[in-house]
Amino acid sequence: MLKRQILNIVNFIRACEPRVKVDLVKPVREQIRLMKRHGLRGTFLIQYDALLEPVYTDMLKELDPAQFEIGVWHEIVQPEVEKLGIKWTGRWAWDWHAHCGFAVGYTKAEREAIADELFAKFREVFGYYPRVFGSWFFDTHTVRYLSSKYGLDALCNCKEQYGTDGYTLWGGYYGQAYYPSVVNMFMPSQSEATKMDVPLFRMLGSDQVYQYDFGMSVEEGAGVQGVITLEPVYTRGTGGGGVPRWVDWYMRENYNGECLTFGYAQAGQENPFGWDAMGAGLTYQFALFEKLRDEGRIIVEPLGDTGRWYKKTYTATPASTITAHTTFDDRDRDSVWYSSRFYRCNLYTEEGVTRIRDLHVFDDGCPDPFEDRVCESNEVTYETLPVADGNRHSGNGVRAGVYFTYADGSPVVTDGFAFTDCGGNTAIADYGTLAFTLGENFLRIESGQDFTAEYRSGGGADHRPGLVSLSGDLLKFRYAGREYGIKLTTGRFLSPCRIESEGGVITAEIILV
């Protein structure tokens, strides 16, 4: 069966931009014009303040619903809360700080009232309730409430990032989509009992190789990440959606078919950046999207269509992969991202050395940090359970990760990988001297001779799990009040950070305690 290669164009609309003077209407008008010119179907998500402005709503009402989908963007604004008699604590009518601009800054009753007001205003304007819902981030109670009361076809939130704009979403399902847990929307559900019946799609189309480490110094460690995504306002030499050569590379690698289930990316831009900043990038991208669509290489459709297809196709979250055999600037690096209901893993090669750059465990019983707490700060963090973190644990000259060496201490040298879809949520990335089998809740590593896997780290205590115990074949960690571990079925622990292969094989299972 051919794997769908899906692109969602998602543009969202605010009516307030306090930081700079910019024409907020022109980007919406031009995005519509470009999408019509190239016959591209897509989604506009409208914020509450823009719902109050006929200049936006009149444009959207005139659109052909067969081509354009309208949904809501949930950042909270002053007129929205004041209509409900809630005190506004932001600096301006729209403020991106977490304590005022997002639902986590309000009580559960207030979150429900604000969400109801947003959906009621949308229905007043458009005559129906929205079926798609997006925000940079959202709490579990809000989407659980909306999904139950109104029914939703799809959710979308920000890509993985650490500290950008004050929002940390770290260790989560790296791309495509998953069914969130009703206990914590940032964790994929692992059973029908915890499944929220609406898929969550990760936004923005991240650089598969560079985004993870962007802004990290091997000497000083991790800091606030920069951004390398399909967003057209990013035009630096490091890549981004405003760099045609990077866009060509991204589309080729992201839609190479090595995805296990379906290829996915989200394109588009919010209007406050202004048309001058995004126009050239969107013009190039949309023409390319039309070409790739007409060649049958991608499907361009609204977010809600993708959500409905996902729910019809998958009863539980399927595993997915994102691979890149090259980088856009031709350096000797490659990357494989694997995500399942139980964990995510990144295999990363630089100058012939392949390491496990990232390994995070998912626990669908881990509570949302704001389930029963109101956020009072400017920043917010959602995270999963770390085992290896090549971003946060690097520093002091060490790039963190699981490294592989032979008995004589020499590194296992690799040269590119071959990808195999084995079915059953399982993939193999074969580097010749090392082969990784990535399964839904296990990881198998094979070589032609015995080797040692060693976790090396050099950074501080940030996002670092505590060691609970090492007993025989079971290594237990604790993080955020949860216990989880790695159980070996092949190989043996030499220490909490070193594993010796058995017959050239290490097999590890992901367990929750």
N, C-alpha and C positions, 0 to 999 in steps of 0.2 A: 504494500500500500504506500502510495506517495505521501510524504510528510508535508503538511501544510506549512508554508513559509509566510507568516502573517506580519503585516505592518499596520499599526494603528496610528493615524494622525490625530493627535489630541491637542487642541488649542484651548487655553482657558482665559477667561475674561474677568479683569478687575475694573472697577470704575474709579479707583483711587491709587495714586502713586505719589506719596509725600516726599520722596527722596530727591527726585529730579523733575524738571518740567518737561513733559513729553506728551505727544498726541497719542492718547489711548485708543482712539476710534480708528485711526488709519490702519493699524496692524490687522484689526478684525476684518475691515473692508478688503484689504489686500490679500489676506489669507483666503477669504471666500473667493475672490477673483481668481487667484492661482489655482485653487482646487477645482473651480468650474472649468478653467482653461484646460487643465490636464485630465478632467474627468475622474478626479480622485474622491472617493468616499471617505468620510471621517466624522470626527466628533468635536463639538464645542461644549466646554463645561463653563457654566456661568456662575459667578459669585453673587452673593445676596445684593451687594451694593449696585452691581450692574443690572440686576433684575428690576431696580427702581428707575432705570434710565431708558426711556423709549429709543434713544439713539442706538442702543445695542439690541434691545428686544425686538424693535421693528425690523432690523436687518435679519435677525434669526427667524422671525415669523415668516419671512418671505422665502426662506430656503425650501428646496424640494426635500421632503423627508426621506425619499428614496436614496438621496445622496448624503444628506447631512443629519446627524443625530445631535440632539441637545440634551445635556445632563447638567449636574450641579458640581461646582467646585466649592469645597467646604473650608474656607478660611473665614473666620468670624469678624464682623465689622460693627462699628459703633451703632448705626441705626437699627441693626438686627437685635442687639441685646437691649438697647434702650426702649424699643417697642415693647419688650417683655418686662420692663421695670427692673432690669439688671444693671448694675453699675458698670460703666465702661472704664477700664483702667489702662487703656492704651495711650500712646503718645499722640497718635493721629487717628483719623476715622478708620484706617486700616493699619495694623501693626503686626509684624511677623513674629513678635515675641510670643513664646509658648503660653505664658500665663493669661494672655488676653486674646490672641489671634487663633487659638486652637481649642478644641473642646476639652482637652485635659485641664485647662485652667478654670473649669466650672464644675459645680456639683453634678451628680447624676441627673437630678431633676432638671437642672438648668440645661444640661446637654440635650436632654429629650425635648425640652421646650424650644431650644434654639433650632434643633433639627426639624421639629414640626413646623416652625415658622418658615424655615428655608423651603421646605417641601410645599407648604401651603402657598407661599408667594409664587413659587414656580408654577403651581397649578393655576393660580389666579391669572398669571400672564399667558401661559401656553395651553391651558385647558386639560392637562393631564399631569400625572406625577412622573418625575424623572425615574429612569431605570438604571442609570449609571451614575457613579458617585466617586469623586476623586478629591485628594488633598495630599499635601506633602507628607503628612502623617495623620493618623486618626487613632483614637482609642478603641478598645474592643467593645465597650459598652455602647458607644454611639452606633457602630455599624451593626452590632447585634440587634439593637433596637430598631434601626431603620430597615434592616433585612426582614425582621419579623413583622413589622407593621405595614411596610409598603411593598416589600418584595424588590429585589435588585437583580440585575443581570450581570453586573461587573463592578468591581472596585479597582482603583489604581492609586498607588502611592509612589513615593520617591525611590529612586535607586538606592543602593548601598552607599552610605557616606558617613564620615566621622567628623562631626562638628560644623559642617558647612551650614552657614546661616543659623547656627545654634541647634540644628537637628541632627541627632545621631541615630542612624538605623544601621546596625552592624551585626554581621554574622547570619543574616537571613537568607532565605531562598534567593539565589543570585540572579535569576532571570525568569523569563516566561511567566508562569502563574502557578498558584497553589490554592487549595481550600484552607482558609485560616481556621485555627482552633477557636471555639467559642469562649475559651478561657483566656487566650492571648492571640490576637490577630497577627502578631509578628511570627508566630510559630505555626508551621503547617500542621493540620490535624492528622493524627495517626490512626484514628478509628472513626467509625460512623457516629459514635456517641459524642465526640467532640467536634464534629464537622459543622462549620458554618456553610450553608448551602449557597454560597456565592463566591466565585473565584476572584482572587486578588492578583492583579497584574503589576509588575515592577516597571517603572517608567524610565524614559530618557535615553535608552540605548547607550550603555557604558562601553568605553574602550575595553575589550576583553583582556588586554595585556597590561596596559599602563594605569588604568583608573585606580586599581586597588592600592597601588603604592604611591600615587601621585602626591607629592608634598612630603614624603617620608625621606629622612636622611639616615643613611646607614651609620653615621657617627652620632647624631643627636637624637635619633629615634623618630617617632611619629608625631605629627602635628595635625592641624586642621587640613583636611584634604582639599586639593583643587579639583577641577572638573574637566573631564574629557568625555563628552557625550555628543549625541546627534543634535543637541540644541544649536541652532545656527548662529547664535551670538558668540560662540567660542571659535576664535579665528587665529589662535596662537600657533607657533611652530610646533608645539607639542601635540597638535591635532585638535579635532573637534568639528562640529557640524557646519562651521563656516569655512572649512578647509577642504576644497574639492578632492584633493588627493586622499585625504583621510576618509572622506565620505565614501569614495570608490572602494577603498580597502575595507572599510567597515561592512559595507553591504555585501561584498564578496565573501568575507570570512564569516559574518554572522549568518548568512543564508547559504552556507556550504552543504547543508543537508545532514550534518553530523550533530543532530539535536535530540536523538532518541524518539521524541514525540512530535514537537512542532517548533519551527523557528519563529522567533518573535523579536520585535523592537517597537518602541513608541517614538514617533517623531512629532514635531510641532513646537510651539513656543507660546508662553504667556505674553499678553499685549504690553505690559509695562516696560519692556525693554525698548520699545519703539521700533518703527519700521526701518529706520536707517540702519539699526544694528542687526536686524534679522533678515532684511529683504534679499540681499544677495545670496545668502545661504539657503533660504527657503526656495528661491527661484531655481537654484541649481538642483537642490534635492528633489523638488516636486517634478521637475522634468525627468530626472533619473528614475524616480518612482514610477512614472508613467511608462517609461521604456522597459523597466524590469517587469512591470505588470503585464504589458503587452507581449513580452517574451515568455510569459508563463512562469517566471522565476519567483515572483512574490504575489501575494494576495493583499490588496489594500482595502480595508473595510473598517467600519465604525467599531468602537470598543464594545458596544452592546452586542453586536453580531458575534464577535469573538467570544464573549462571555456565554452567550446562549449555545454556541457550538461546543464550548468547553464542557458545559454542564451536560449536554446531550452525549458527549463522547466519553467523558471520564467520571466514574462514580467516586473515585478517590484520586488524590494527587499523584500523577505519574512522575517518574523521574525524568530529568531533562539534562542536557549538556549544551555547553557553548564552547566551541573550539576556535583557536586561531593558530594557524601553522606559520604565520609570518607576523611582522609588525609593519605599520604603515611607513616607517622610516628605514626599513630593511635591516634592522639590527638582528643579531642572532638570538632571538627569543621566541618562545611559543607558550601557549597556555591552554589548559583544559579545565573548564568548570563543570562539576557534577553536583546536582542537587536532587535529593529525594525527600520523602516525608520525614526521614530520620536524621539526615545530616547533609552537610555540603562539604565539598573538598575541591581544592584547586591544585593542579599539577602545573608547575612553572619551570621552564628551562631558560637558562641564561648562560651563554658561552659554554655549552656542552655539559652543564651540570643541571640535572633535573631534581627538584625537591618538591615536597608537599608544602606549598606556601601557606595554605589555609585549611583548617579542619574545625568545623563547628557542629555541635550536636543540637538537635531540635527536641524539645520536650513540650508536648501539647498540654501538659498539666501545670506548666510554669505560669504563674499568674501575671496578668497585665500590671505593670508597675503603678498604673493610675486607675486600677479597678475601684479602689476605695480611698483614693487620695486625690486631692486637688493640687495641680502643679502651681507653685507660687514663684517659679524662677523664669528667667528668659529662655532657658534651654531645656531640652528634653532628650531622653535616651531610651531607645528600645534596642534590645540586644538578645542574642542567643547564648549558648553555652560553649565557651572556647576550649579547644584542646591545643591547637597550634594556630598562631596568628602572626603571619609574616609582616604585618604592618605595625601593630601595637607592641609587639615584643622585640622589634629590631632596635639596634642602637649599639653604641660603643664598638663600632666596627663589625658588627655581626648582622647579617640579613637572616632573620629568624626563619625557621622551617625545619622539616625533617629531611636530613641529608643521608645519602647512601654511600657506604664505603666497603671495600673488600677487606679481607682479613689482614692484609699488609698495611692497611690505613689509606690506601690510594682511593681516590673518588671513583665512583661508577660513572663513566663518561657516556653520554648519549648523543644522538644525532637525529633529531626530528622524531616524529611519531606517526604511527598508522592507527587510525580509528576504526573500531568495529562495533557495530550495533548487534548485541547478542540477543536482543529481545528480553522480555521479562524484566524491564527496568534496569538492565545490565549493559555496561559498555566496557570495552578494552581499549586502553591507550598503550600501544606497544612501541617502546623506544629502542628495541633491539636488545640492548644489554639489561634493560628493565622492562617489565610489562605489568601494568596496573589493571586489575579487574575491579571495576566500581559497581557494586551491587546495592540494592535498596537499603540494606542495613549491614553491609560488610565491605571490606576492602582487602584485596589479595594482591600481593606484590611478589613477582617471580624474577629470578635471574638464572643465568647458566651456572653460577657457582654461589657458594655461601657469601652472605653480605651482612652488614649491620646497618640498621636504621637508627639515627640519632637526632633527637630534637635539640637544636641549638637556638639560644635566644640571648639577647644582649640588652634589652630594654628594661624599663621599670616595672612597677607593679600594676600598671593600668590594664584592665580587662584580662587579668591573669587568674586562672583557677587555682584553688587550693588543693593540695594532695591529701587525700583521705587515707588511702592505704595501697600497698602493693603486696598482693598475696598470690603466689603461684602465677597463674595465667591471667589474673584480673587486676587491672589498675583502675582505682577509683579517684574521681575528682569531685570537688564541690564548688559551685559558683551560684551566686544569687539565691542561696538557700536550697539549691537542688543538687542531688548527687547523680552522677552518671559515670560511665567508664568505657574502657577498652578491654575486651576479652580476647586473648589469643587462642586460636584453635590450631595454628601452626606457628612455630617459632617460640622463643622464650625471652622474658625480660632479663636483662643484665642489670638494669637500674630503672627508675621511673622514666628516664629519658633515652634509654637505649634498648633496642630489641635485636636479638641475633636470629638470623633465619635458620630454618631447618630444612636441609635438602634444597637450599636455594629458594625457599618459600617462606613468606610471612602472611598469615591470614588473620585479620582482626575483625571482630564484631562490635557494633555499637550497642551499648546497653544503657538502660535507664534503671536506676536503683530505687 
